[in-house]
Amino acid sequence: MKEKIHPDYHEINVVMTDGSSFKTRSTWGKEGATMRLDIDPKTHPAWTGVRQTVDRGGRVQRFKDRFSMTGGLGAGTKATGAKPEPTPTKGAAKKK
């Protein structure tokens, strides 16, 4: 085996979303570093079977505001409440 080509394999601390922690060996970080998890098997729907909406940075609210899921005006409508004109489909007959 070649010398000095493998990354350093050392012990780190892993902190779960509920605050519990454990030690493991990894090539991540430096010896004794702490890795804090945002998503882990205790909270991820793939393991829990429970769907939940995690709103990181207001993304869900921005989506609702943009696409009017809260009951306001929808995208593409004018303040008068008029519906936008439909776009002609490909191959539609043109009016003369």
C-alpha positions in Angstrom: 0.0 0.0 0.0 1.2 3.5 -0.7 2.1 5.7 2.2 0.4 9.1 2.9 -2.4 8.8 0.4 -5.3 7.9 2.8 -7.2 10.6 4.7 -6.8 10.9 8.5 -9.4 8.6 10.2 -10.1 9.9 13.7 -12.8 10.1 16.4 -15.6 12.8 16.2 -18.8 13.7 18.2 -22.1 13.6 16.4 -25.0 15.6 17.9 -28.5 14.5 16.9 -31.5 17.0 16.4 -32.8 16.1 19.9 -29.5 16.9 21.6 -28.3 13.4 22.2 -24.8 12.6 21.0 -22.5 9.7 20.2 -18.8 9.2 19.2 -17.8 7.6 15.9 -14.8 7.5 13.7 -14.7 9.5 10.5 -12.5 11.3 8.0 -14.7 14.4 8.5 -13.2 17.4 10.3 -10.4 17.1 12.8 -9.9 14.9 15.9 -12.6 15.7 18.5 -14.7 17.9 16.1 -18.5 18.1 16.6 -20.9 17.4 13.8 -24.4 18.8 14.4 -27.1 17.2 12.3 -30.1 19.0 10.9 -31.9 15.9 9.8 -31.4 12.4 11.3 -33.3 9.1 11.6 -35.3 10.4 14.6 -36.8 13.2 12.5 -36.6 12.2 8.8 -39.9 11.0 7.3 -38.1 8.1 5.6 -37.5 6.5 9.0 -40.4 7.9 11.0 -43.2 7.4 8.5 -44.6 10.8 9.5 -44.7 13.6 7.0 -43.9 17.0 8.3 -43.2 20.4 6.7 -39.8 21.8 7.7 -39.8 25.5 6.9 -36.1 26.4 6.5 -35.8 30.2 6.0 -39.4 30.9 5.2 -39.4 28.9 1.9 -42.9 27.5 2.5 -44.4 30.9 3.2 -42.6 32.5 0.2 -44.1 29.7 -2.0 -47.6 30.3 -0.6 -47.2 34.0 -1.1 -46.0 33.6 -4.6 -48.6 31.1 -5.7 -51.4 32.5 -3.6 -52.1 29.5 -1.5 -53.4 31.8 1.3 -56.4 33.1 -0.7 -54.9 36.3 -2.3 -54.5 37.0 -6.0 -52.9 34.2 -8.0 -49.9 34.5 -10.2 -50.8 36.1 -13.6 -54.0 37.8 -12.4 -54.4 41.6 -12.4 -55.6 43.6 -9.4 -59.0 43.9 -11.0 -59.6 40.2 -10.6 -59.7 39.6 -14.3 -58.6 36.2 -15.5 -55.6 36.2 -17.8 -56.3 35.3 -21.4 -55.5 31.7 -22.3 -52.4 31.1 -24.5 -53.3 29.5 -27.8 -52.2 25.9 -28.0 -49.9 24.7 -30.7 -51.7 23.9 -33.9 -54.8 26.0 -33.0 -56.6 27.7 -35.8 -55.9 31.4 -36.2 -58.7 33.9 -36.3 -59.0 36.0 -39.5 
